[in-house]
Amino acid sequence: MPSTTNTVPSPCKGICNLDFATHTICQGCGRHVNDIREWRTYTDTEKSESNSRAAVRLTEILRASTE
């Protein structure tokens, strides 16, 4: 089993706010609640993948808020 490390920083900004529609995406960092919950058990690869997905979600959130 791959070891978990702390070399990939969390995208958490300390302004947690779940989206109103599904209550599953943090509008502060863009992570899904499952990614937030499991972060400490993720490998660096999983953390990097989570961060990438979160960045895409934040872009989508920002785009939707300006439409």
LOMIKOL-774676 format. One record per residue (C-alpha): residue in one letter; x, y, z. Coordinates in Angstrom, 3 decimals, padded with zeros to 6 digits. Layout:
<residuo=A; east=X; north=Y; up=Z>
...
***
This chain:
<residuo=M; east=000.000; north=000.000; up=000.000>
<residuo=P; east=001.410; north=003.438; up=-000.929>
<residuo=S; east=002.238; north=005.621; up=002.025>
<residuo=T; east=000.470; north=008.899; up=002.599>
<residuo=T; east=002.574; north=012.028; up=002.984>
<residuo=N; east=002.093; north=015.729; up=003.448>
<residuo=T; east=004.086; north=016.876; up=000.412>
<residuo=V; east=000.990; north=017.932; up=-001.574>
<residuo=P; east=-000.634; north=020.965; up=000.045>
<residuo=S; east=-004.325; north=021.015; up=000.798>
<residuo=P; east=-006.269; north=023.604; up=-001.221>
<residuo=C; east=-008.301; north=024.462; up=001.898>
<residuo=K; east=-008.667; north=028.214; up=002.355>
<residuo=G; east=-010.507; north=027.993; up=005.665>
<residuo=I; east=-013.703; north=029.424; up=004.191>
<residuo=C; east=-015.723; north=026.239; up=003.940>
<residuo=N; east=-019.132; north=026.669; up=002.373>
<residuo=L; east=-020.939; north=023.793; up=000.679>
<residuo=D; east=-022.847; north=024.563; up=-002.500>
<residuo=F; east=-026.586; north=025.048; up=-002.112>
<residuo=A; east=-027.667; north=022.695; up=-004.908>
<residuo=T; east=-026.000; north=019.445; up=-003.871>
<residuo=H; east=-024.217; north=020.186; up=-000.577>
<residuo=T; east=-021.238; north=018.193; up=-001.855>
<residuo=I; east=-018.761; north=020.792; up=-003.206>
<residuo=C; east=-016.918; north=023.302; up=-001.035>
<residuo=Q; east=-017.131; north=026.708; up=-002.671>
<residuo=G; east=-013.981; north=027.802; up=-000.835>
<residuo=C; east=-011.575; north=025.166; up=-002.153>
<residuo=G; east=-013.595; north=023.308; up=-004.800>
<residuo=R; east=-013.174; north=019.887; up=-003.239>
<residuo=H; east=-015.916; north=017.287; up=-003.057>
<residuo=V; east=-016.876; north=016.337; up=000.499>
<residuo=N; east=-015.431; north=012.859; up=-000.099>
<residuo=D; east=-012.056; north=014.395; up=-000.979>
<residuo=I; east=-012.167; north=016.547; up=002.154>
<residuo=R; east=-013.084; north=013.583; up=004.342>
<residuo=E; east=-010.480; north=011.233; up=002.867>
<residuo=W; east=-007.637; north=013.769; up=002.412>
<residuo=R; east=-005.506; north=012.390; up=005.256>
<residuo=T; east=-005.576; north=008.891; up=003.767>
<residuo=Y; east=-004.808; north=009.957; up=000.183>
<residuo=T; east=-001.479; north=009.281; up=-001.466>
<residuo=D; east=000.331; north=012.201; up=-003.084>
<residuo=T; east=-001.048; north=011.110; up=-006.450>
<residuo=E; east=-004.603; north=011.087; up=-005.127>
<residuo=K; east=-004.079; north=014.495; up=-003.506>
<residuo=S; east=-002.757; north=015.927; up=-006.780>
<residuo=E; east=-005.734; north=014.503; up=-008.664>
<residuo=S; east=-008.116; north=015.924; up=-006.059>
<residuo=N; east=-006.459; north=019.339; up=-006.354>
<residuo=S; east=-006.807; north=019.248; up=-010.140>
<residuo=R; east=-010.505; north=018.408; up=-009.928>
<residuo=A; east=-010.979; north=021.116; up=-007.302>
<residuo=A; east=-009.340; north=023.734; up=-009.531>
<residuo=V; east=-011.695; north=022.847; up=-012.384>
<residuo=R; east=-014.696; north=023.073; up=-010.058>
<residuo=L; east=-013.617; north=026.485; up=-008.747>
<residuo=T; east=-013.316; north=027.758; up=-012.316>
<residuo=E; east=-016.821; north=026.499; up=-013.021>
<residuo=I; east=-018.148; north=028.086; up=-009.811>
<residuo=L; east=-016.574; north=031.441; up=-010.699>
<residuo=R; east=-017.869; north=031.274; up=-014.263>
<residuo=A; east=-021.406; north=030.489; up=-013.085>
<residuo=S; east=-021.328; north=033.357; up=-010.589>
<residuo=T; east=-020.563; north=035.889; up=-013.350>
<residuo=E; east=-023.268; north=034.728; up=-015.740>
***
